Amino acid sequence: LVWWKRQELLRLRLQPCAWGNAALAVAMFCYYAGIKANQPHLSVMGFIGMMYGKVLALGGRDLAKVLFFPIAFLLLMVPLNFLDERVALPLRHLMVSTSVASLQAIGVEVWKQGTAICSRAFHPLDVAQPCSGIQSLMALTTVTAAYAYVTQRSQWKRWVLFLRAMPLAVLGNYTRVVGIVLVAQKYGETTALALHDTIAGFLVFGVALTAMVGVGWLLNRPYGLWFRRHPQTVTGTPV
């Protein structure tokens, strides 16, 4: 990401900022405290803060502004363990409910039992915690953040695309769950489990990344130019 900004960086005038030294000192304290207290999250965040403090101290505010996202992007490497407890279980129930509703809508006889999908054709298929979508959510959040930053020029478009990460992860995982159930219904539980252990994970990212590129493409369409070329008319009078 820094290399992608190299032309803009070469045009900047470096003006060291004293506030950077203060930010660097605070970040170093956090890093040291994290090491002593055996708190890896605090250490990692302190390290990222040290990088930003160095940039601000040596290069100034303009350089820090350009490099803010590439440095902040590293925050996505910090494991968010609390999401496993607070988000994973609701995601499991959401996945089972939406999958069962969709399958019933197309005539597949299934029903929900806790976090499992049941049918007379196969044993209950439990949507376990690794299958909740929480892991793909973190991965897709990272990919979507980088993709939005590189492909979108307006800040609001970057946020729109970035905030689509969770719906895209749910969509990809939903496609996997429905696909596995359909295979189990048609070809048996053994074939479905083999699919789950081999290529089902690729299906999640295939669907989600395709949707991500599609949303990015729609955001980049020149709608203003299109409306100028095709003015609306009211009672025959151009507007």
C-alpha positions in Angstrom: 0.0 0.0 0.0 2.9 2.4 0.7 4.5 1.5 -2.6 1.2 2.2 -4.4 1.4 5.7 -2.9 5.0 6.2 -3.9 4.4 9.0 -6.5 2.4 11.0 -4.0 5.0 10.5 -1.3 7.8 11.7 -3.5 6.0 15.0 -4.0 5.6 15.7 -0.2 7.8 18.1 1.7 9.0 16.6 5.0 8.3 18.8 8.0 9.1 17.0 11.3 6.4 17.4 13.9 7.1 17.6 17.7 3.8 15.9 18.4 5.2 12.8 16.8 7.7 12.4 19.7 4.9 12.5 22.2 2.9 9.9 20.2 6.0 7.8 19.9 6.6 7.9 23.7 3.0 6.9 24.5 3.2 4.0 22.0 6.6 2.8 23.4 5.1 2.8 26.9 2.1 0.7 25.6 4.5 -1.7 23.9 6.7 -2.1 27.0 3.6 -2.5 29.3 2.2 -5.1 26.9 5.5 -7.1 27.0 5.8 -6.9 30.8 2.1 -7.7 31.4 2.1 -10.5 28.8 -0.6 -8.8 26.8 0.1 -9.4 23.1 -2.8 -7.2 21.9 -1.4 -4.2 23.8 2.1 -4.9 22.5 0.9 -5.1 18.9 -1.1 -1.9 19.1 1.9 -0.2 20.7 4.1 -1.3 17.9 1.7 0.1 15.3 1.4 3.3 17.3 5.3 3.5 17.3 5.3 3.3 13.5 2.8 6.2 13.2 4.7 8.2 15.8 7.9 7.8 13.9 6.3 8.9 10.6 4.7 11.9 12.3 8.0 12.9 14.1 10.3 12.5 11.1 8.0 13.4 8.2 5.3 15.6 9.5 1.5 15.8 9.3 1.3 15.5 5.5 3.3 12.3 5.4 1.4 10.9 8.4 -1.9 11.7 6.6 -0.9 9.8 3.4 0.4 6.8 5.4 -2.4 6.7 7.9 -4.3 4.0 6.2 -1.4 1.7 5.4 -0.3 1.9 9.1 -3.9 1.6 10.5 -4.4 -1.4 8.1 -2.0 -3.4 10.4 -4.7 -3.2 13.1 -6.5 -5.9 11.2 -3.8 -8.4 12.2 -4.8 -8.1 15.9 -6.9 -11.1 16.8 -10.4 -10.1 18.1 -11.0 -13.2 20.3 -14.0 -11.7 21.9 -15.9 -12.0 18.6 -15.9 -15.8 18.9 -18.2 -15.5 21.9 -20.3 -12.5 21.1 -20.7 -12.8 17.3 -20.1 -16.5 16.4 -23.2 -17.9 18.1 -25.6 -15.3 16.6 -24.0 -15.9 13.2 -24.6 -19.6 13.6 -28.3 -19.1 14.3 -28.6 -16.6 11.5 -27.0 -19.0 9.1 -29.2 -21.9 10.0 -32.4 -19.9 10.0 -31.8 -18.3 6.6 -30.6 -21.5 5.0 -33.6 -23.5 6.3 -36.0 -20.8 5.1 -34.5 -20.7 1.7 -34.4 -24.5 1.4 -38.0 -24.8 2.5 -39.0 -22.1 -0.1 -37.7 -24.3 -2.9 -39.4 -27.4 -1.5 -36.6 -29.1 0.4 -38.0 -30.8 3.6 -35.6 -29.6 6.3 -36.1 -27.9 9.7 -34.0 -26.1 12.3 -33.0 -27.7 15.6 -30.7 -25.4 17.6 -27.7 -24.8 15.4 -28.3 -27.9 13.2 -30.2 -28.5 10.0 -32.3 -31.6 10.1 -33.8 -33.8 7.4 -35.2 -37.3 7.0 -32.6 -37.8 4.2 -29.5 -37.3 6.4 -28.3 -37.0 10.0 -28.5 -33.5 11.5 -25.8 -31.2 10.0 -24.6 -28.9 12.8 -23.3 -25.5 11.8 -20.3 -25.5 14.2 -18.4 -22.4 15.4 -15.7 -22.7 12.7 -18.6 -22.8 10.1 -20.3 -19.7 11.6 -18.5 -17.4 9.2 -16.5 -15.5 11.8 -13.2 -16.6 10.3 -14.2 -15.7 6.8 -15.5 -12.4 8.2 -12.1 -11.4 9.5 -10.4 -12.4 6.3 -12.9 -10.7 4.0 -12.8 -7.5 6.2 -9.0 -7.3 5.6 -9.3 -8.0 1.8 -12.3 -5.6 1.4 -10.4 -2.8 3.3 -7.4 -3.0 1.0 -9.6 -3.4 -2.1 -11.7 -0.4 -1.2 -8.7 1.8 -0.5 -7.1 1.0 -3.8 -10.1 1.0 -6.1 -12.2 3.8 -4.7 -11.3 7.5 -4.7 -14.1 9.0 -2.6 -13.9 8.3 1.2 -17.6 7.6 1.4 -17.4 4.9 -1.3 -14.5 3.3 0.6 -16.7 3.1 3.7 -19.7 1.8 1.8 -17.6 -1.0 0.3 -15.8 -1.7 3.6 -19.0 -2.0 5.5 -20.2 -4.6 3.0 -17.6 -7.0 4.4 -19.9 -8.6 6.9 -22.9 -9.0 4.5 -20.5 -10.5 1.9 -19.1 -13.0 4.4 -22.7 -14.0 5.4 -23.6 -14.4 1.8 -20.6 -16.6 1.0 -21.2 -18.8 4.0 -24.9 -19.0 3.3 -24.1 -20.3 -0.2 -21.8 -22.9 1.3 -24.4 -24.2 3.9 -27.2 -24.3 1.3 -25.0 -26.0 -1.2 -23.8 -28.7 1.3 -27.4 -29.4 2.4 -28.6 -29.7 -1.2 -25.7 -32.2 -2.0 -26.6 -34.2 1.1 -30.3 -34.3 0.1 -29.4 -35.4 -3.4 -26.3 -37.5 -3.2 -26.0 -38.5 0.5 -24.4 -37.3 3.7 -21.0 -38.9 2.8 -20.6 -36.9 -0.4 -21.8 -33.7 1.4 -19.2 -34.1 4.1 -16.5 -34.7 1.5 -17.5 -31.5 -0.2 -17.4 -29.7 3.1 -13.8 -30.9 3.7 -12.5 -30.1 0.3 -13.9 -27.2 -1.8 -16.7 -25.7 0.2 -14.4 -23.2 1.8 -13.3 -21.9 -1.6 -17.0 -21.4 -2.4 -17.4 -18.9 0.4 -14.6 -16.7 -0.8 -15.5 -17.2 -4.5 -19.0 -15.9 -3.9 -17.9 -13.1 -1.5 -15.0 -11.8 -3.5 -17.1 -11.8 -6.7 -19.8 -9.8 -4.9 -17.1 -7.5 -3.5 -15.7 -6.8 -7.0 -19.3 -6.3 -8.3 -20.1 -3.7 -5.6 -16.8 -1.9 -6.3 -17.6 -1.8 -10.0 -21.1 -0.4 -9.4 -19.6 2.3 -7.1 -17.2 3.4 -9.8 -19.8 3.8 -12.5 -20.1 7.4 -13.9 -23.7 7.9 -13.0 -23.5 11.7 -13.1 -22.2 11.5 -16.7 -25.0 9.1 -17.6 -27.7 11.5 -16.2 -26.1 14.4 -18.1 -26.3 12.4 -21.3 -29.9 11.3 -20.7 -31.7 14.3 -19.1 -35.0 13.5 -17.5 -38.1 15.2 -19.1 -41.2 16.4 -17.4 -44.2 17.0 -19.7 -41.9 17.1 -22.7 -39.6 19.8 -21.2 -36.0 18.9 -20.6 -35.0 19.3 -16.9 
